[in-house]
Amino acid sequence: MNRLRLNCAGLTLDLSRPQVMGVLNVTPDSFSDGGRFVDQSAALAHACRMAQEGAAIIDVGGESTRPGARPVSVQEERDRVVPVIEALHRVLPDVVVSVDTSKPEVMRAAVAAGAAMINDVRALRGEGALAAALELDVPVCLMHMQGEPRVMQTRPHYRDVVDDVACFLSERLQTCVEAGFSPDRLLLDPGFGFGKTVAHNLCLMKHLDRFAALGAPLLIGVSRKSTIGAVLKVPVTQRLYGSIALAVWAVAHGAVIVRAHDVAATVQALTMVAAVQHAGNAEPVQAGE
């Protein structure tokens, strides 16, 4: 088992250095870029741009999980993501395509179309999701979410947010391994903003090393999120600096994959982090190389 190499359907991600996952929402209602990439040609162009900027992974989502988002049917989500994934697999064969879904039917269709990773905000708790992911034999990111997107920000409460989230992620890891998953196929995400207050999110970030210590690669997604807006008093369009600050903090405290909207800036920032982390090597190495 090699925690520093992630096998994604034949493509290998080097997790000894920070990797950037570019966000591609093919939805009309995502919180930051909803509607911009519903058109397939626009989605493909944006994905190619993110790959050129250094994204090692493109995360394709067909159902918004922003607070208050309405659920969509299996057919609607599948119709949104599958054609885009097929096009990405054809045009960007060396880039890992991830599908952001909790539905087993969408997981199967997406992997058949070329997706090489599953990113599930429900940590495979949906009916049939664990069995589907197990048979598909691609890496899976297990995320913590309290409640459901429609109501998750209605008075979220924890006994101890760090301990509660760590216990949840540890339990999901154990459940998946007992079901037959190889441990080196599993990643973890504390789920910033998914059923958490600003104070909860900041506390999770402060204690990120607790989640890194669980033994699976750690993915974080804080790009442009409302906690940044609350702390800096800025709208979603002005959250780049805050996003970069949290990305750098996260990698310095154990995260290996950062999910980001602003790929070029994030890659540059994490390349500097990697240069410091690997000081003494023959030459500086870019994030993702």
C-alpha positions in Angstrom: 0.0 0.0 0.0 1.4 3.4 -1.0 -0.3 6.4 0.5 1.9 8.7 -1.7 0.6 7.3 -5.0 -3.1 7.3 -5.9 -4.1 4.9 -8.7 -7.0 6.5 -10.6 -8.0 4.0 -13.2 -4.5 3.8 -14.6 -3.5 7.4 -14.0 -1.2 8.0 -11.0 -1.4 11.0 -8.7 1.7 11.8 -6.8 0.5 12.8 -3.3 4.0 13.5 -2.0 3.3 17.0 -3.3 0.1 19.1 -3.1 -2.4 18.5 -6.0 -5.1 20.9 -7.1 -8.6 19.7 -8.0 -10.4 22.2 -10.3 -14.1 22.7 -9.8 -16.4 22.3 -12.8 -20.0 22.8 -11.8 -22.3 21.9 -14.7 -25.3 23.2 -12.7 -27.5 26.3 -13.0 -27.5 27.0 -9.2 -24.1 26.4 -7.6 -23.1 29.1 -5.1 -20.1 30.6 -7.0 -20.4 29.8 -10.7 -23.9 28.4 -11.2 -25.0 28.5 -14.8 -21.6 29.6 -16.3 -20.7 26.1 -17.5 -24.0 24.4 -18.3 -23.2 24.6 -22.0 -20.9 21.7 -22.8 -18.5 23.8 -24.9 -18.1 26.3 -22.1 -17.5 23.5 -19.6 -14.9 21.9 -21.8 -13.1 25.1 -22.4 -13.0 25.9 -18.7 -11.7 22.4 -17.9 -9.0 22.7 -20.5 -8.0 26.1 -19.0 -7.8 24.7 -15.5 -5.7 21.8 -16.7 -3.3 24.2 -18.4 -3.1 26.1 -15.2 -2.0 23.0 -13.3 -5.1 21.2 -12.1 -4.3 17.5 -11.8 -8.0 16.6 -11.2 -11.2 18.1 -12.7 -14.2 17.5 -10.4 -17.5 17.5 -12.3 -20.7 18.1 -10.4 -24.2 17.9 -11.8 -26.2 18.7 -8.6 -25.6 21.7 -6.4 -24.8 21.1 -2.8 -24.9 24.7 -1.7 -27.1 25.5 1.4 -30.7 25.4 0.4 -30.1 23.6 -2.9 -32.9 21.5 -4.3 -32.2 17.8 -5.2 -32.3 16.7 -8.8 -33.3 13.4 -10.3 -30.9 10.7 -11.3 -31.7 11.3 -15.0 -31.1 15.0 -14.8 -27.8 14.7 -13.0 -26.7 11.9 -15.3 -27.6 14.0 -18.4 -25.6 16.9 -17.1 -22.3 15.1 -16.2 -21.9 12.2 -18.6 -21.4 14.1 -21.9 -19.0 16.4 -20.2 -17.0 13.5 -18.7 -16.9 11.7 -22.0 -15.5 14.9 -23.7 -13.0 15.5 -20.9 -11.8 11.9 -21.0 -11.2 12.3 -24.8 -9.6 15.7 -24.8 -7.6 15.5 -21.5 -6.5 11.9 -21.2 -3.8 12.6 -18.7 -6.0 14.5 -16.3 -8.0 12.6 -13.6 -11.7 13.3 -13.9 -13.7 13.1 -10.7 -17.4 12.9 -10.4 -19.1 14.8 -7.5 -22.1 12.7 -6.8 -23.9 10.6 -4.1 -26.1 8.6 -6.5 -24.9 5.0 -7.4 -26.5 5.3 -10.9 -24.6 8.4 -11.6 -21.4 6.9 -10.3 -21.7 3.9 -12.6 -22.5 6.1 -15.7 -19.7 8.5 -14.9 -17.0 5.9 -14.5 -18.2 4.2 -17.7 -17.8 7.6 -19.4 -14.2 8.0 -18.1 -14.4 9.3 -14.5 -11.5 7.9 -12.4 -12.5 9.2 -9.0 -15.7 9.6 -7.0 -16.2 12.6 -4.7 -19.2 11.9 -2.4 -20.4 14.5 0.0 -22.5 11.8 1.8 -19.5 9.5 2.3 -21.2 6.5 0.5 -24.2 6.5 3.0 -26.8 6.8 0.2 -28.7 3.6 -0.7 -26.6 1.5 -3.0 -23.7 4.0 -3.1 -21.2 1.9 -1.1 -21.8 -1.2 -3.2 -21.6 0.7 -6.5 -18.3 2.4 -5.5 -16.8 -0.9 -4.4 -17.5 -2.5 -7.7 -16.2 0.5 -9.8 -12.7 0.1 -8.3 -11.7 3.8 -8.4 -10.7 6.1 -5.5 -13.4 7.6 -3.4 -13.4 10.7 -1.2 -15.5 10.4 1.9 -16.8 13.7 3.1 -18.5 14.7 6.4 -21.9 16.5 6.1 -24.3 17.2 8.9 -27.9 17.0 7.5 -28.8 17.5 3.9 -27.9 20.5 1.7 -31.5 22.0 1.8 -31.4 22.3 5.6 -27.8 21.7 6.7 -27.1 25.3 7.7 -30.2 25.5 10.0 -28.6 25.6 13.5 -25.8 23.0 13.0 -24.8 21.7 16.4 -21.9 19.5 17.7 -20.8 18.2 21.0 -17.2 18.8 19.9 -16.9 19.6 16.2 -13.3 18.3 15.7 -14.0 15.1 17.7 -17.4 14.5 16.1 -16.1 14.9 12.5 -13.0 12.8 13.2 -15.0 10.0 14.7 -17.4 10.1 11.7 -14.6 9.9 9.2 -12.8 7.2 11.1 -16.1 5.1 11.2 -16.7 5.6 7.5 -13.1 4.5 6.7 -13.6 1.4 8.8 -17.0 0.6 7.2 -15.5 0.9 3.7 -12.5 -1.3 4.5 -14.7 -3.9 6.1 -16.9 -3.8 3.0 -13.9 -4.7 0.9 -12.3 -1.4 -0.1 -8.5 -1.3 -0.3 -7.4 1.4 2.2 -5.3 3.1 -0.5 -8.5 3.9 -2.5 -10.0 6.1 0.2 -9.6 9.8 0.8 -11.2 12.0 3.5 -12.7 15.5 3.5 -13.9 17.2 6.8 -16.6 19.0 4.8 -16.1 22.7 5.4 -19.4 24.5 5.1 -21.5 21.4 5.1 -23.6 21.7 8.2 -21.1 23.9 10.1 -21.0 27.5 11.4 -18.2 29.9 10.8 -16.8 29.0 14.2 -17.0 25.3 13.4 -15.2 25.7 10.1 -12.4 27.7 11.7 -12.0 25.2 14.4 -11.8 22.3 11.9 -9.1 24.2 10.0 -7.1 24.9 13.1 -7.1 21.2 14.0 -6.6 19.8 10.5 -3.8 17.6 11.6 -6.3 15.6 13.6 -7.9 14.5 10.3 -4.6 14.0 8.5 -3.7 11.6 11.3 -6.5 9.3 10.4 -4.3 7.7 7.8 -6.0 8.5 4.5 -5.1 11.3 2.1 -6.8 14.5 3.1 -8.8 16.6 0.6 -10.1 20.1 1.5 -12.5 22.3 -0.2 -12.8 25.9 1.1 -12.6 27.9 -2.1 -14.8 31.0 -2.0 -16.9 29.7 0.8 -19.0 31.8 3.1 -16.7 31.5 6.1 -14.2 33.6 4.1 -16.9 36.1 3.4 -17.9 36.2 7.0 -14.3 36.8 8.3 -13.2 39.2 5.5 -16.6 40.9 4.9 -16.3 40.3 1.1 -18.7 38.9 -1.5 -18.1 35.6 -3.3 -16.3 37.4 -6.2 -13.7 38.8 -3.8 -12.7 35.7 -1.8 -9.5 34.7 -3.7 -7.0 35.9 -1.1 -8.9 34.2 1.7 -9.2 31.0 -0.3 -5.4 31.0 -1.0 -4.6 31.6 2.7 -6.7 28.6 3.7 -5.3 26.4 1.0 -1.7 27.2 2.1 -2.7 26.6 5.8 -4.3 23.3 4.9 -1.4 21.9 2.9 1.0 23.0 5.7 -1.1 21.0 8.1 -1.6 17.7 6.2 -3.9 18.2 3.3 -2.7 16.8 0.0 -5.5 17.8 -2.4 -7.1 21.2 -2.5 -10.3 21.7 -4.4 -10.3 25.2 -6.0 -12.1 27.5 -8.4 -9.1 29.7 -9.0 -6.6 27.1 -10.2 -3.7 29.2 -11.4 -3.4 31.2 -8.2 -3.8 28.1 -6.0 -1.2 26.1 -8.0 1.3 29.0 -7.7 0.7 29.3 -3.9 1.0 25.6 -3.3 4.1 25.4 -5.5 5.8 27.7 -3.0 4.6 25.5 -0.1 6.0 22.5 -1.8 9.3 24.2 -2.4 9.6 24.9 1.3 8.5 21.4 2.3 11.0 19.8 -0.1 13.9 22.3 0.5 17.2 20.6 0.0 16.1 18.8 -3.2 18.1 19.4 -6.4 15.6 22.0 -7.6 12.1 23.4 -6.7 9.2 21.3 -8.0 5.8 22.6 -9.0 2.7 21.5 -7.1 1.5 18.4 -8.9 4.7 17.5 -10.6 
